[in-house]
Amino acid sequence: MSVGQLMEHRSLGLTDEDAIKMYTNMLAARKFDERCLLLQRAGKVAFHVSGIGQETAQVAAAFALDRDKDYFLPYYRDYGFVLSVGMTLRELMLSNFARAEDPNSGGRQMPGHFSHKKLRIVTGSSPVTTQVPHAVGFALAAKMKRQDFVSFVTFGEGSSNQGDFHEGCNFAGVHNLPVILMCENNQYAISVPLKKQVAGNVVDRAIGYGFKGVRVDGNNALEVYRTVKEARERAVRGEGPTLIEAMMYRISPHSTADNDMMYRTKEEVEHHKAKDGIVRFKSYLIECGLWGEEQDARLHEELAAQIKDATEYADRQPYPEPQDLMNYVYAQPVKED
């Protein structure tokens, strides 16, 4: 690599500390994910939906946004994203254990359905792609209020075939709204491969709705960062939405209820493991002289301790009370003084 390529993160506006933090968050998401898979197999948690192989793009996108003012509508694999906008490992683990202290839903929603009012993470729901029109609504609010925040929403390529995606894109295009839509194209909609679900490219759909579409290598952190940063800059300038198709691969099964070897081979999975974006970004940091194997070993130890703490903490907390079932479902009477 040339000197310029070695310090590409600086040319994009990232400090050395930012780059190291990005790698830390990618690895934290991976280790959290691996622990949750083990917890489910051990019968400690009921269910887990994995994002292994997708962390690089998630973290890079988060760092390209304004984490003090933008609104986020992630989908259920985005552990790297929500960690990067401020959620903690304890909060994520509380959700997996379905405990009352869980900030996402008070232990009442499936794991991976994120919500955090303080961090402007907007509540997600189980039907896929419902978050797209919601994100468009937040972008409409930004335009109506003349405020310079954007909304950022993610989804899989399979769910880009749902009506919610197309309705949201059409409305965003007609009204030229400040929304960034990132498709995390991980090649499979549960067991259905990309070639059987999309004729063409997801990114090309942007043309039909009158706004910009960009396809990126989702395993290249700096390419994703640059693309999302540029999309945000266009949005706040009033230049409308952007559809980003981040190409990646779901290394893990769809969920703990899935046997992925029924529809793909170990050889295919191993082929894509070799392209892991986390390993790639680690190598970049080492080549820049910002990282080393000793530091990496320490980071692995620190993350193992943090995940152990989060697991034990969540496991100790109480479940929601049965009478809390209707909280936040129906309006409550206002008590008069």
C-alpha positions in Angstrom: 0.0 0.0 0.0 1.1 3.6 -0.6 1.4 6.0 2.3 -1.9 7.6 1.2 -3.7 4.3 1.3 -2.3 3.4 4.7 -3.7 6.6 6.2 -7.0 6.6 4.2 -9.0 6.9 7.4 -7.4 10.3 8.1 -8.2 11.6 4.7 -11.9 10.7 5.4 -11.9 12.6 8.6 -11.4 9.8 11.0 -8.8 10.0 13.8 -6.5 7.2 14.7 -8.6 6.8 17.9 -11.8 6.6 15.8 -10.3 3.8 13.6 -9.3 1.8 16.6 -12.7 2.3 18.2 -14.4 1.1 15.0 -12.3 -2.1 15.2 -13.1 -2.5 18.9 -16.8 -2.2 18.2 -16.7 -4.7 15.3 -15.0 -7.2 17.5 -17.3 -6.6 20.5 -20.3 -7.2 18.3 -18.7 -10.5 17.0 -17.9 -11.7 20.5 -21.3 -10.8 21.8 -22.9 -12.7 18.9 -20.8 -15.8 19.5 -21.7 -15.7 23.2 -25.4 -15.5 22.5 -25.3 -18.5 20.2 -23.7 -20.5 23.0 -26.2 -19.2 25.5 -29.1 -20.3 23.3 -27.6 -23.7 22.8 -27.1 -24.1 26.5 -30.8 -23.2 27.1 -30.0 -19.9 28.9 -31.8 -17.7 26.3 -34.7 -18.7 24.1 -33.6 -17.3 20.7 -30.9 -15.5 18.9 -30.7 -14.0 15.4 -27.1 -13.5 14.4 -25.2 -10.8 12.5 -21.8 -12.5 12.1 -20.2 -11.3 8.9 -22.1 -8.0 8.8 -20.5 -6.1 11.6 -18.0 -4.2 9.5 -20.6 -2.2 7.5 -22.7 -1.7 10.5 -20.0 0.0 12.6 -18.6 2.0 9.7 -22.1 3.4 8.9 -22.6 4.4 12.5 -19.4 6.3 12.6 -20.3 8.2 9.5 -23.6 9.5 11.0 -24.1 12.3 13.6 -24.6 10.2 16.7 -25.8 13.2 18.6 -28.8 14.2 16.4 -29.6 11.6 13.7 -32.4 9.0 14.2 -31.7 5.3 13.7 -33.9 2.5 12.6 -31.8 -0.7 12.6 -32.9 -4.1 11.7 -32.5 -7.2 13.8 -28.8 -8.1 13.0 -27.4 -4.7 13.8 -25.5 -5.3 17.0 -22.4 -3.6 15.7 -24.5 -0.6 14.7 -26.3 -0.1 18.0 -23.1 -0.6 20.0 -21.5 2.1 18.0 -24.4 4.6 18.6 -24.2 4.1 22.4 -25.9 0.9 23.5 -24.0 -1.2 26.0 -23.3 -4.9 26.1 -25.3 -5.1 29.3 -28.3 -3.6 27.6 -28.1 -6.0 24.7 -27.7 -9.0 27.0 -30.7 -7.8 29.1 -32.8 -8.0 25.9 -31.6 -11.6 25.2 -32.4 -12.7 28.7 -35.8 -10.9 28.4 -35.4 -9.1 31.7 -37.5 -6.2 33.0 -34.5 -3.8 32.9 -34.1 -4.3 29.1 -34.2 -0.7 27.6 -35.5 -2.1 24.3 -38.9 -3.4 25.4 -38.7 -4.2 29.1 -38.2 -7.9 28.2 -41.3 -8.2 26.1 -39.9 -8.2 22.6 -37.7 -10.7 20.7 -33.9 -10.2 20.9 -32.5 -7.9 18.2 -35.6 -5.7 18.1 -33.8 -2.5 19.2 -35.3 0.6 20.8 -33.6 3.3 22.9 -35.2 6.7 23.2 -32.2 8.4 24.7 -30.0 7.3 21.7 -32.8 8.0 19.1 -33.0 4.3 18.2 -36.6 3.9 17.0 -38.6 0.9 18.1 -38.4 -2.0 15.6 -41.0 -4.7 15.1 -41.0 -8.3 14.0 -42.6 -7.9 10.5 -39.6 -7.2 8.2 -39.2 -3.8 6.6 -41.8 -1.9 8.5 -38.9 0.3 9.7 -38.5 1.8 6.2 -41.7 3.9 6.1 -41.1 4.8 9.7 -37.6 6.1 8.8 -39.1 8.1 5.9 -41.6 9.6 8.4 -38.7 10.8 10.6 -37.0 12.3 7.5 -40.3 14.1 6.7 -40.3 15.6 10.2 -36.7 16.8 9.7 -37.7 18.6 6.5 -40.9 20.1 8.0 -39.1 21.3 11.1 -36.1 22.6 9.0 -33.7 20.6 11.2 -30.4 19.1 9.9 -30.8 15.6 11.2 -31.2 12.6 8.9 -32.8 9.2 9.5 -30.8 6.0 8.8 -32.5 2.7 8.2 -31.2 -0.8 7.5 -32.8 -4.0 6.1 -31.9 -7.2 4.3 -32.1 -7.8 0.6 -34.9 -10.2 1.0 -37.1 -7.7 2.8 -36.3 -5.1 0.1 -39.0 -7.0 -1.9 -41.7 -6.1 0.6 -44.2 -3.4 -0.1 -43.0 -1.3 2.8 -39.7 -0.8 1.1 -41.2 0.4 -2.2 -43.8 2.6 -0.6 -41.1 4.2 1.6 -38.8 4.8 -1.3 -41.5 6.3 -3.4 -42.6 8.7 -0.7 -39.0 9.6 0.1 -38.2 10.3 -3.6 -41.4 12.3 -4.2 -40.7 14.6 -1.2 -36.9 14.6 -1.5 -36.4 13.6 2.1 -33.2 13.3 4.2 -33.2 9.5 4.7 -30.4 7.0 4.1 -31.5 3.5 3.3 -28.8 0.8 3.6 -29.5 -2.7 2.4 -27.3 -5.2 4.1 -27.2 -7.7 1.3 -26.0 -10.9 3.0 -26.9 -13.1 0.1 -29.7 -15.1 1.8 -33.3 -14.4 2.8 -33.4 -17.2 5.4 -32.8 -20.1 3.0 -33.5 -18.3 -0.3 -30.4 -17.3 -2.2 -30.1 -13.9 -3.8 -30.4 -15.2 -7.4 -33.9 -16.6 -6.5 -35.2 -13.4 -4.9 -33.9 -10.4 -6.9 -33.6 -10.1 -10.7 -30.9 -7.5 -11.0 -29.5 -5.3 -8.2 -31.2 -3.8 -5.2 -29.3 -0.6 -5.7 -30.8 -0.1 -9.2 -34.2 0.4 -7.7 -33.2 3.8 -6.6 -33.3 5.0 -10.2 -37.0 4.3 -10.4 -37.7 6.4 -7.4 -35.6 9.3 -8.6 -32.7 9.3 -6.1 -29.1 8.2 -5.8 -28.1 4.6 -5.4 -24.6 3.3 -4.5 -23.3 -0.2 -4.2 -20.4 -0.8 -1.9 -18.2 -3.6 -0.6 -19.7 -4.2 2.9 -16.4 -5.8 4.0 -14.5 -2.6 3.4 -15.0 -0.4 6.4 -13.6 2.8 4.9 -15.6 2.4 1.7 -18.8 2.1 3.7 -17.8 5.0 5.9 -17.1 7.3 3.0 -20.4 6.3 1.2 -22.6 6.9 4.2 -20.8 10.1 5.1 -21.3 11.5 1.6 -25.0 10.4 1.7 -25.5 12.3 4.9 -23.9 15.4 3.5 -26.2 15.3 0.5 -29.2 14.8 2.7 -28.6 17.8 4.9 -27.9 19.9 1.9 -31.4 19.1 0.7 -30.4 16.7 -2.0 -32.7 13.9 -0.9 -32.4 10.2 -0.1 -29.7 7.7 -0.9 -30.1 3.9 -1.3 -26.9 2.0 -0.4 -26.5 -1.7 -1.2 -23.7 -3.0 1.0 -22.6 -6.4 -0.3 -21.6 -8.9 2.4 -22.3 -12.5 3.5 -24.1 -13.9 6.5 -21.6 -16.3 7.9 -23.8 -17.7 10.7 -27.2 -19.4 10.2 -30.2 -17.2 9.8 -31.1 -17.7 13.5 -30.8 -20.4 16.1 -33.9 -22.0 14.6 -32.1 -22.5 11.3 -30.0 -25.3 9.9 -28.1 -23.5 7.2 -26.4 -26.6 5.9 -29.7 -27.6 4.4 -29.3 -24.9 1.7 -25.6 -24.1 1.5 -22.3 -25.8 1.9 -19.5 -25.6 4.4 -17.1 -24.8 1.5 -19.3 -21.8 0.5 -19.3 -20.5 4.1 -15.5 -21.0 4.5 -14.9 -19.1 1.2 -16.7 -16.1 2.5 -15.1 -16.3 6.0 -11.8 -15.7 4.3 -13.1 -12.3 3.2 -14.1 -11.3 6.8 -14.2 -7.5 7.1 -13.1 -7.5 10.7 -9.9 -9.3 9.8 -9.4 -7.0 6.9 -9.7 -3.9 9.0 -7.4 -5.3 11.7 -4.7 -5.9 9.0 -5.2 -2.3 7.8 -4.6 -0.9 11.3 -1.5 -3.1 11.7 -0.1 -1.9 8.4 -0.8 1.7 9.5 1.3 1.1 12.6 -1.8 1.7 14.9 -2.3 -1.9 16.1 -0.4 -5.0 17.0 -0.9 -8.6 18.0 -0.2 -7.8 21.7 -2.8 -5.1 21.7 -5.2 -7.4 19.9 -4.7 -10.2 22.6 -5.4 -7.6 25.3 -8.6 -6.5 23.5 -9.8 -10.0 23.3 -9.3 -10.5 27.0 -11.0 -7.2 27.8 -14.0 -8.0 25.7 -14.3 -11.5 27.1 -14.4 -9.9 30.6 -17.0 -7.4 29.5 -19.2 -10.0 27.9 -18.9 -12.2 31.0 -20.0 -9.3 33.1 -22.9 -8.5 30.8 -24.1 -12.1 30.8 -23.9 -12.5 34.6 -25.5 -9.2 35.2 -28.4 -9.9 32.9 -28.9 -13.4 34.3 -29.3 -11.9 37.8 -32.0 -9.4 36.9 -35.8 -10.1 37.5 -38.2 -10.8 34.7 -41.1 -8.4 34.0 -44.1 -8.6 36.2 -47.2 -10.1 34.6 -49.2 -7.0 35.4 -46.7 -5.0 33.2 -48.0 -6.7 30.1 -50.2 -3.8 29.1 -47.7 -1.1 29.8 -47.3 1.3 26.8 -50.0 -0.5 24.9 -53.1 1.6 25.9 -53.3 5.2 27.0 -53.3 5.6 30.8 -55.8 7.9 32.6 -54.2 11.2 33.7 -54.4 11.7 37.4 -55.8 15.1 38.4 -54.2 17.0 41.3 
